[in-house]
């Protein structure tokens, strides 16, 4: 695991698809460019959702830990 300076942590534990991604989008929209968001999720669908979202946006998925619950995503705002 690489160390990142996390600017905001969003815990979406217990929320089902698509809420973890929607809440992450809201959080990213309120953050300054190049800020880093750490998202914690328990929904297995978030693995697919966060990868697709960052592939199609100007945000970068710096790291993800999806081998066990909770799933963790480190996203840099574009």
N, C-alpha and C positions, 0 to 999 in steps of 0.2 A: 504494500500500500504506500503510495506517495503521499507526502504531507502537503496539503493545500490550506491556504488561509480561507476558512469558511466564513462568508459574510452573513449567511442566513441558513437556519435549519428549519426544514418543514417536515413534520411528522404526520404522515397520512395513514398510519396504522389503523386497520379496521375498516378503511374505506374501500369500496369496490370500484372497479372500472366503470366509468372513465374518470371518477373523482380525483384520484391521485394526480393524474396528468393535468386535469383542469386546474387544480389548486397550485400545481407547480407553474403552470403558465401564468396564472395571476401573480404569483410571487415574483417570477422573472420579470414580468412587465413593470413591477414597482421597483426593481433594482437598477442600479447604475450599470452601464456597459462594463464588461470584464469582471463583474462581481461573480462570486462563486456560491451556488446554492447546493446544499446537501439535502436530499430527499430520502426519507425513510418510508417504505411501503411494505404492506403484507399481501397485497393482491398479486398473484402470479402473472396476471395479464399485464402488469406494469413493465415486465421485462421487454415485451414486444413494443408496448406503447412508447416508452421513453427512447428506445433506440430509433424507432420510426420518426418520432417527433424531432429529435436532434439531427437526424439525417436530412430532414426536410426544412430545417430552420437555420438561422445564423448562430444558434447556440451550439456549444460543444459539450459532448458527453466525455468528460475527462476520465472518469472511472466509474465502474459499476461492480457491485458485489451481489451476485444473484445465486450463489451456490447454496445459501441457506437463508431462511427467514430471520429477521426482516431483510428485505432487499434494500440496498443502498445505492443511490445515484449521486454522482458529483457532476454538476452541470455549471459550465461557465457561460454567463450571459453574453450574447453577441452584441 
